[in-house]
Amino acid sequence: MSATANVKVVCRFRPPNAIELRESGGETIVQIDEDGTNVKLRSQEAMKGPEAQGFTFDRVFQMDTKQQEVFEFGVKDIVHDVMDGYNGTVFAYGMTGSGKSHTMMGPNIDDAEMKGIIPRITEQVFASIMTSPANLEYLVKVSYMEIYMERIRDLLSPENDNLPVHEDKQRGVYVKNLSEFYVSNSSEVYEIMRQGGSARAVSATNMNAESSRSHSIFVMTIQARNTETGTQKTGSLFLVDLAGSEKISKTGATGQTLEEAKKINKSLSALGMVINALTDGKSQHVPYRDSKLTRILQESLGGNSRTTLIINCSPSPYNETETLSTLRFGMRAKSIKNKARVNAELSPAELKALLKKAQRDNANSAAYIGLLEQEVATWRDGGKVDPAEWASMERALGLGEGELEKLVGPNGARSNGRTTPRPLALDRLSEGGAIRPDTPTSTALGADEREEFLKRQNEMEDQLSKTESELSSQEKVIRDLREELSSLKESESSALSDSKSMGGELADMRLQLERLRYDSKEAAITSDSLKEQNAELERELEELRRALADAKSTQKSVDQEGKDKKKAERMAAMMAGFASGTMSEAETEIRASLARLEDAASANKALSPEEVAAIRRQLEDSTLTVREQAERSKQVHEENAHLSKRREELEARLATIEQEYEELLDKTMADEERADADHVQDVRNKLEAQYVMKLDAAVNDLNDLKQQLELRNQEVRAAQSSIEQLRTANAELERTFKITTASIEGGKNLEAAAKDLERQHKAVAQQLADFDAMKKSLMRDLQDRCEKVVELEISLDEARENYRNLAKNSNSKTQQRKMDFLTRNLDQLTVVQKQLVDQNSTLKRDVALAERKLVARNERIQNLEALLQDANEKVNQQNAKFEARLQAVRERLDQARAAQNQQPAPVSNLNFGRIAKPLRGGGADGEATSPTPDRRASGFFARFGSPAR
Ligand SMILES: Nc1ncnc2c1ncn2[C@@H]1O[C@H](COP(=O)(O)OP(=O)(O)OP(=O)(O)O)[C@@H](O)[C@H]1O
């Protein structure tokens, strides 16, 4: 039931790929002989030794070999073996991108032309079941796993990571907890392949856009049960797509891909070591346990398996080194010897027969032992036993000489020329029970010890796997955390850099703000200083004005002094005129009367009544005259009052004119200060015209007034002289009256006359006193008026002088100088004022500019502050996000920690394959010719009590 056979090795070259075409222009270095069994690379021609002849394999496939052809020659037979209860292995080996996956699975499992070996095997299995005898019932189950980063992962339940490898007496080496799906047709297998394939670890490298980063192992277990005999055979087919060996320099692997490459290369080198140990003929120990791959393939390499190795190679010189290495690997593997046997379980009847036989054998052995013990006892007692009497199985069984040999054959055990055959039933039993090859470690152990060893080993594997799982989940958590941390660090660093740049901007802005504030302050200071300068200049201007006004007032006071002098002179002249008045006629008459009275008195003679009457008349006349004069004086007084009023009006008008003149002059000066020299002349001309007009009017008024005053003066003078005359006449009369009084003392008539005269004299004296008082007041009044007239005349003269000065219009040198001085001053003032105005306007412009800038900068500052606020908000938001992410990471960490202690339940999207579906042989070799669904599933229905059976 067992047969030793070498590993079958086939070699397949693929067409050059794009990189090779680019690098080597499609050149190939492969020579395959006509038999299609030997391949020689170009470099081998120059070699010496065995490799110079090339490499010989069971078959070498050209670049254009079809998938079907590879299947037909390479693996089709294995399908039959597996269905007969043998284990089978097909595995593809080669550098990355050499076509392993293309060969094993194919680019598309639904493409009849391109589908690879695994789908074809699947179809072949179900086709074989269809053609197998009807008394055979099959159960087909599949598993799909990968070894990724030295961890076994169930591709049909990817959450089952890091599964442990176990070994026991019955099953040999197997993966514990690997999910198995019962399948009843190719479609279900394809579905499983698709699902498992989608879970595989694949990455793009420089050498292969879809590089397998794991070793994938598709396991198909076929259990065939003979429904008649109860015999059961189980064959497992391992379809292995190894990850490709790769040169890091070529694949450009980095990071995780580099880690994967390291693990891939390590496990492939472990495979190479196992093959070396198996083939060098010296090694006592085969290092199966050095990697998960070799551990799983333990049965396939040097064990209970019929194995085919497909080495995939590149034909291009670009990959010649790798191809040579692959070919050498294939050559070494070719010499591995496997001892495949049928994995059969005996039926109860067979077991019974065997038991019976064993019991019989046992009885024979007991008889033989009895004979031996007798012989031993004789020998021990010092006796001798004749050689013909020696105990033998033949004697124990009562057989004749040589009959036993005939019975057991030449292989029977011989001891000291005695045949001691091993019981056939035991052989058979031991064959059925010990179907697994012993592991190197356990070969030296007894059966019980070996079992104990395996049990212990499995426990340790479980622990190891658990620890590895924990470690890996810890590593995953750590990796995740590191990633989170790095992303958080990145975001933190970006936030920091943002914050820094914003801080920089903020600092810049603050600096700008500071500078602006400083500029603004400076501008304010400059503005203040300019204002001060302006005020200073205005003060200077004011002082100049004041100086000008002082000069004017000084001029005025000088003029006033001259004016006062002139006034005094004129007053003296005017008053002198009043002093030399002529006597009036009445005064003369009175004086004549008085003279007569005095004469009469001196002559001491009495006056005649005529003379008294004459004097009386004269007195009455003089009284009348005095009255008239008083009346006249009153009128003059009234007229004077009227004139005074008029004069006051004129004075007021003159004052107004002067004031206007002053204002005009000031205005002109101010205008002159502001206006150009041309304007000064215009204004001056206008002023002169106005002044001349007003002066003419004033002169006319003054002339009128003067004339009137002259008339009044004359009248006053006349009245004064009459009064004087009357006074003199009155005095004369008094004197005369005294004389008359004295002369009348002698006569009574005279006494009365004298009394009467006395009364008259008193009345006249009274009148004269009144007249004197009136005269005095008139004189005072007159003096006042004269003063005013003189003042008016002086004013008039001044006005005239001014007028003349103005009329001369700078003809006067003094005036010219004054004008020049004033013009210079005015020019200077104009220049200064212009400068000030310029400065002022420049300053105003600057201030306006600075204010505008200030406003703009304030706006910018506000904007920047708003930006800053935004940035702060963003930073806060980022911080909040960061916190939230940190919290999430913490939660995930907690969850991961909590999950560590819980074994995840297998999850699969596959909604079939969990219940065994036995398939009945199609009966092509038996009574039935065409399979029917009922027949195929008969076992299933039988098992679940279906009425179909
Ligand atoms: N015999 C062939 N004919 C045509 N194209 C092929 C052949 N063999 C491989 N290829 C193509 O070469 C590329 C690489 O093949 P594949 O992925 O099977 O390589 P691999 O050995 O599995 O690589 P890796 O070890 O990196 O997974 C694929 O695009 C595939 O279609």
The ligand as an ORCA input file, in Angstrom:
! r2SCAN-3c Opt
* xyz 0 1
  N       3.147     31.566    -18.797
  C       2.761     32.830    -18.798
  N       2.203     33.362    -19.880
  C       1.803     34.613    -19.912
  N       1.928     35.470    -18.882
  C       2.464     34.988    -17.764
  C       2.912     33.664    -17.662
  N       3.413     33.469    -16.435
  C       3.276     34.629    -15.800
  N       2.709     35.565    -16.566
  C       2.388     36.930    -16.226
  O       3.484     37.431    -15.475
  C       3.005     38.250    -14.403
  C       3.549     37.713    -13.073
  O       3.024     36.455    -12.870
  P       2.589     35.892    -11.458
  O       1.881     36.915    -10.683
  O       1.934     34.611    -11.649
  O       4.017     35.744    -10.812
  P       4.374     35.108     -9.385
  O       5.503     34.195     -9.566
  O       3.156     34.597     -8.729
  O       4.890     36.403     -8.632
  P       4.940     36.659     -7.084
  O       5.848     35.664     -6.465
  O       5.510     38.023     -6.976
  O       3.559     36.546     -6.578
  C       1.498     38.173    -14.462
  O       1.037     39.345    -15.100
  C       1.192     36.989    -15.289
  O      -0.025     37.133    -16.020
*
